[in-house]
Amino acid sequence: MSTTILFYHQQAALLAAQYNALSFEQVHESWRQYWPESQMVLDIGAGSGRDAAWLAAQGCQVIAVEPAADLLKLGQLKTAKAQLQNVQWLADTLPELKACYQLNLQFNTILLSAVWMHILPSERARAFRKMANLLAPGGRLIISLRFGEFSDERVAYPVSVDEIAQLAQQFGLVLKFVSTLNADSGGRAGISWQTLVLELPDDGSGSLTKVRHIVVNDNKSSTYKLALLRTLVRIADAHPGAVLDKQDGKVAISLGLVALYWIRLFKRLVDNGIQQSADPAKGLGFVTAQGWGLLKHLTADDFAIGNFYSGQEALALQQLISDTLKTIKNGPVTYIWQGHKENRLFDMQRTPTKRSDSVLVDKTFLDSFGSFILSEEMWNCFRQYGCWIEPLLLQQWIAEMQKI
């Protein structure tokens, strides 16, 4: 048990009296427009039960989490006396939240009031990710930031809006609201508060949730999965008419176009100093001597629609596309799935091609390699929410590149 949690345990009666002397409305006025009604709510650091009781009275089903044992008992007593059957108490702590995860629930609102300053900076990214993963699509995470020192044994670490904003971008939440800096509701000098409301975007189909899970939580073939998603987002943005076929809720786009955008993405990286071996076991699997190696003198912009290749360059380009499609098939297409391995989110249908010593990179050429298949909902998600997805992908992409 940390020193801070021990303090809350030992001083439970005194602290509960202080908390209960103020109403929910007094403490949380700054984010009134987002107060939940009739929702699933997770109250982390529920303390005396003041907020949990108020939320339950608004028709919310509340999971109240408190790590300090005696404070938890007082909170349970408060909600029990009020005969609030829609409050369930759990002994749990950040960043693990093991008991919360065992419930297998998603929450419309997660309230983290007067807690963040106690979280070690080294544990904050994990704590934020854990909370974000518990949100239902469209759900909101409410975090109050306390500014000012403690005069007792409690330990507090610096907090800032910028830190929360960076974590939101990293883990796929949108910062919807930042309150002004408010004086302490209890009248304590030198103490001020600021509340942030963050939201998990929802496209209505669940596709955004799938994308976020792939980016933030799925570690399989991580660099390649990000590359594929960035490729698809860019195609959806630049080529909204790229759809070759649409039936049974599935969309097929040009497989050659996917390969071309993938090559352009990695070419910029390699040209800017990311060194990779031609050995698939040691570097990028599609970087081979017969394809990539013969085209090293070209820039990323040379791999563009409308360009003409002849002789050795034409053959090398076709080899590079073939190597790229093999990498995509064996990597992200195989490892991006939901529920079970057979339920893959993406698929490929290759078409046999005959090599030519002259190539015009046009629709006919790119379509000749076959089709890349994804759900219509996912394709529409890439088209409509690319401006949200791309920064999330870029954040994770940079982190992956730093590992190379």
Buried (B, 14 or more C-beta within 10 A) or exposed (E): EEEBBBBBBBBBEEBBEBBBEBEBEEBBBBBEEBBBEEBBBBBBBBBBBBBBBBBBBBEBBBBBBBBBBBBBBBBBEBBEEBEBEBBBBBEBBBBEBEEBEEBEEBBBBBBBBBBBBBBEEEBBBBBBBBBBBBBBBBBBBBBBBBBBEBEEEBEBEEBEBEBBBBBBBBBBBEBBBBBEEBEBBEEEEEBBBBBBBBBBBBBEBBBBBBBBBBBBEBEEBBBBBBBBBBBBBBBBBEBEEBBBEEEEEBBBBBBBBBBBBBBBBBBEBBEEEEEBEBEBEEBBBBBBEEBBEBBEEBEBEBBEBEBEBEEEBBBBBBBBBBBBBBBBBBBBBBBBBEEEEEEBBBEBEEEEBEEEEEBBBEBEBBBBBBBBBBBBBBBBBBBBBBEBBBEBBEBBBEEBEEEE
